[in-house]
Amino acid sequence: MTVWDDLVGQDRVQEQLAAAARDADALVTADAAGEQRPEASKMTHAWLFTGPPGSGRATAARAFAAALQCTSPDRALGGAPGCGFCDGCHTSLIGTHADVQVVRTDLLSIGVKETRDLVRRAQLSPAVGRWQVIVLEDADRLTEGAGNVLLKAVEEPAPRTVWLLCAPSLEDVLPTIRSRCRHLTLRTPPVDAVADVLIRRDGIEPEAAMAAARATQGHIERARRLATDERARARRATVLKLPLRIEDIGGCLKAAQELIDAAGEDAKQVSEEIDAKETEDLKAALGAAAGGRMPRGTAGAMKELEDRQKRRKTRTQRDSLDLALTDLTGFYRDVLALQMGSRIALANEDVRDALDRVAGSSGPERTLRRIQAVLACREALDANVAPLLAVEAMTMALRTG
């Protein structure tokens, strides 16, 4: 098992990263021996991974980070870095390597303060590894100020520091940053490849794995959740019933409210346990008395934690709602395929009766307008429109087509 095994359907990207890891190993070896560095190298100090959701951007970045830290003795015999078994690979993949910092946020944005902390870390020499690697999984969530802070570090990198940035597209990253990075584009993995991973790595039954991979249209993490989480399957089933429940205005408004409530319940389930643990840990760190009484001067720290938890809950709710809208887009995409007589595989074959009913009661033009309505709702949510208002407007548009 190498570090690349979880990178599904990305052969071209894997080849490029493996070649860069070999050159990076040669650079470190030459430095350690006091020899002259090779002139031609595929290794560089900053990388930008882009691709659609579920393509494995973060997986590729973490695998590359592990390959850069590989200490396998086979390298001296011509073996490629990234064995997956040595201490460098193993600790990088599980997140405990001292010189691999993986940054992901559960908030709506990454601010200046957090970015400055990363830049300071980037100036340090590797403590135990071969490179200082910083994986920024949500580079698209950097505020403008945070992006400007990061730009300085990318412009003038430390000798053994590597930045690995992940974002959905080039447009999600400041032009000044992306122009200084080597760009790798990942594609949506094939359904068969995703199903194979679910079977091989997660022990999921082949039929369930294929159904989940097909339903999520190649999104690896969503497919895993759908195959293993009963709540996820129930939520999806509710979403796919929505097109049949918007025959009148009352039905539109009720469906919109239920969609918002389901997203809120998802956010509550995800955050409750984490919030409680964070609150107790902070109270203990601040020296709270046995009865729960907080020492003087600690109210500000508790308020800051509460604000952070509130922002995280907001993002979790938005992410859950966006997932529902993605499922709804997939439904109407299948409807359009049926109306156009396309032979492409349907993502939602399990609700074929509903697809046939909607396809038979309208034409392709109305289906396209309905897809546009869903996309407009997602754009409205990105623009911070009140979620209920955005979803109500969408359901009314879906009704009229």
N, C-alpha and C positions, 0 to 999 in steps of 0.2 A: 504493500500500500504506500503510494507516494503522496506528497502534499497536494498533487493535482487531481486526485481521484474524485473529489467532490465538485470539481469544476466541470459542469455538465454541458456538453454540446458546444464547447468553445475551443476547438482544436487549434485554430489559427492563433488565438490569443495565448493559449498554453505554449505553443512553440516559441512565440516571441518572448514570453516571460522566462521560459527555461533557458533560452539563449542568453538573455540578460543576466540571469542568475549565474550561469557559467562564467561570463565575463566579469561579473562582480567578484566571484570567487578568485579569479585570476588576479584582479587588482589587489585584493587583500593579501593574497599569497606573495605577490611581488613586493608589496610594502613591507611585509614581515621579514622578507629575505634581504631587504635593502636593494632590490633590483629595480630597474627602470620599468615603469608601468607600460603596458601594451598601448600602442598609439590608437588602434581601432578598437572601439568597444561599443557594445549595444547597451551598456549600462549608463543610466543617468540618474540625477538626484531627485527628480520630481516626475510623478506619473499621474495621469488622470484617467480613471476607468469610468466609462459611460455606457449606458444601455438601459433598456426598458425594465420596469419593476419585475423582479424574479429572474433576471438574467444571470445573477451571481456576481455582481460587481464587488461586493464586500468579500465574497468567498475567494475571488481571484486575487484581491489585494492581500488577504490574510495568507493565502497559499504562497504568494510571492515573498511576503515577509518571512515566512518559514524557510523558504529556499535560500534566502539571503543569509539566514542564521545557521544553515546546515553545517554540522561538524562531522559528518560521516567520514570514516577513514577511507571509504571507497573512492572519495574524490581524488585521492593521490594516485589511484589506479585508473583514472579516466572516468569514474562514475559521475553522473550528473548530480548537482546539488538538489536537495528536496527529497531525501530518501523517505521521510515520514516517520522514521524510527529513532533517530538520534535525539539527544537531549535538546538540541537547538530547535529542531523541527517540532518535536512534541510540545515543548513549553510554549512555542510561538502559536501553535494551533489551539491550545487550550486556554491561552491568555495569561500565562504566568511568566513569560520571559521578561527579564529585567529591561531589555533594550527594545521591546516592541510595545508601543503604546497604541491601543485601539480606542478610538474616540467615536462614540455614537451618542446621540442625544434623544431623550424622550420628551424634549420641549419643542416649542415651535421654531426656535432659532438658536444659533450659537453666537454668543456675544464676544465683545472685545476682551473682557477679563479672561475668559477661558482660553481664547486664542493666544493671548500673551503668555499664559502659562505653558502652552504647547511650544511656542517659539523659544522660550527660555530653556525648555527641555531639549529642543533640537540643537542647541549650541553645545550640549555636553558630548563628550566622547563616549563611545560604547563602554558600559561597565563590565560586562562579561561576554558579550556577543561580538559579532564581526561588524555589524552596522547598528546605528541608531535609527530605528524605523518607526515612523508615525503614520498610522492608518486613520484617515479621517473619513468615516463612512458616510457622513451627511454634509459634504462640502457645499451642497446646494442650500443648506440652512444657515450658512454664514451671513451675518448682517454685513452691510456695506463697510462699516467700520472694522469689523473683524476681518473681512477680506483684505482690506488695506494693510492691516497688521501682518497677516500671513504673507502678503506679497513681498515684504522686505526679507523674510526668511527664505522664500523661494528664490529670490533674486541673488542673495548672497548666502548660499548654503554652507554649513559646516562640512569639513572634508569627508566624514563618514556618516552623514545623515541622509536618509531617504524619506521623501514625502510621498504617500500613496493616497490620492484623493479620489473619492467616489461621488458621482452625481448622475442624475438621469440623462442629462444632455449637456453639450458644450455651452448652451445658452444659459444654463443654471449656474455657471461659474464666471467670475469677473474675467473679461478679455485679457487683462494684464496678467492674470494668474495662469489661465489656460495656455497663453502663448509661451509660457516658460516650462510647460509640462509636455512629456511625451504622451500622446493620446492613444488609448486602446478602446475600441468599440466592441461591446459584447452584444450578442443577439439573443432573442428568445429561444430557449432550448427546445428541441423537438419533444413532442409528447412522449414518444417511446423511451427517450433517454431519461426523462424525468421519472417515468414509471419504473424504469430499471433501477434508478437510485433508491426509490422508496422501497423496492423489494429487497435490494441488496443491503442497504445500510440500515433501514428501519424495520425490516422484517414484516412488511405489510403484504397481505395476500395479493397475488397478481391482479385479480379482477378489481379489487378495491383500489389498488395503486393506479391502474389504467383509468378507471373512472374519475379519480381525483385529479390526475394529470390532465385528462381531457377537459374536465370541468373548469379548471383554472388556467387553461390555455398555455401550459408550460411554465407557470410560476411555481418554483420549487417549494418555497416555504409555505405558500398558501395550499399547495397540494398536500404537503405533509400534515398541515393542520386539519384540512378537510378529511383526510383519511383517518386521523387519530382522535378528533375532537367531535363528539356528538353535538355540542352546542354550535359549532361552526356549520355542521350540516343542517341543523334546524334553522339557523339564521339564513342560510342560502335558500332553503326551501321557501321561507317566508318572503324573501325578496323576489323570487321567481314567480310567486303568485300575484305580485302587485299588478302586472299588466292586465290581469283578468278582473281586478277589483276597482277599476277606475271608470266605470260606466256612467257615473253621475258625479256631481260636485261633492256630495257628502262622502262618497267613496274615495274621491281624491284626497280630501282633507284628512279623512281617517287613516288612509294608507300612509300619508306623509307623517302624521303624528306617530304612528306605529314604527316607522322607519327611524325617526329621531329617538324614540324611546328605546328601541333595540340597541342603537349605537350608544346611548347613555348607559344602558345596563352593561354592555360590553366594557365600557370604560370603567364603570364602578367595580366590576369583578376583577379587572386587571389591576386597578390601583389600590383597592382597599387593603389587601395584605401587605403590599409594599409600603403604603403610607403608614400603616400601624407600626411596622418594624422600624422605619426611618424615624418616626416620632419618638419611640421608646429609646432607640440608640442615642438620639440627640439629647434626650432628657438625662440619660445616664452619663453622657459625656459632660453635660453642664452641671452635674452634681445635684440632680433633683432629689428631694427628701423622699423617704419611704412612702409618705402619704401623697406624693405627687406634687408637693409645693415646690415651685421653681425658685432658685436663688435670684436675688435682685440683679438687674442688668442683663437678664437673658431673654427678655421679651422680644427684642429685635431679632435674635437668632431664630426663635420659634416662628416669628412672623415671616421671616425670609423662607423658612422651610415650607410653611403653609402656602405661600405664594408660588413656590416652585411646584408643589404638589398639585395646585390648582391648574397651573399651566400644562403640566404633564397630563392631567385628566382631560383638558381641552384638546390636546393633540391626539390622545388616544381615541376620543370620541370622533374627531374628524377623520382619523385613519380608518376607524370602523365604518363610518358613513361612506367614505371613499371606496372602501372595499365593496359595500353594497351597490354603489353606483357602477363599479366595474362589472359586477355580476349582471346588473341590469343591461349594461351596454352589450355584454356577451349574448344576452337573451335576444335582443333586437338584431344583433348581427346574424344570429341563426335564423331569425324570421326573414331577414333580407335574403339570406342564402337560399331559403326554400322558395321565396317569391321569384327569385331570379333563375331558379332551376340549377343552381350550382351543385357540383359534386363534392365540395369540400366537406370534411368531417364536421359534424355538429358538436359544439362544446357541451350543449345541454340536452343530449339525447334522452336523458332520464325524464325530461318533461316534454316529450315529443307531442303529446296531446295538446298542451297549452301552446306550443309553437305553431302547430297546424291550425289551431283555432284563430290565433292572432293573424297568421299569414293569410288565412282565407277571408278574413273580414276587412282587409285593407290592401293597399297597393304598395309598391316599393317606395313611391314618393313620400307617403305618410310615414313609412318605417324610417326613412332617412331623416325626416324632420324630428322623429322621436329620438333617434340617436343624437341628433344635434341638441335636443332639449336636455338630455342627460349630460352631455359635455358642457353645456352652458351652466348647468347646476354645479358641476365641479369647478368651473371657473369662478362662479359666484362665491362658492365656499372659500376658494383661494383668496378672494378679495375681501374676506371677512364679513360677507353678508350673513345675517342671522340664519342659522341652519334651517329652522322651521320654515321661514319665509322662502328660502331658496328651494327647499324640497317641495313645498306646496305649489310654487310656480311651475316646477318641473312636472308634477303629477297632473296639473291642469293642462299643460302643453301636451303631455302624453295622451290625455283623453281626447283632445281635439285632433292631434296628429297634424 
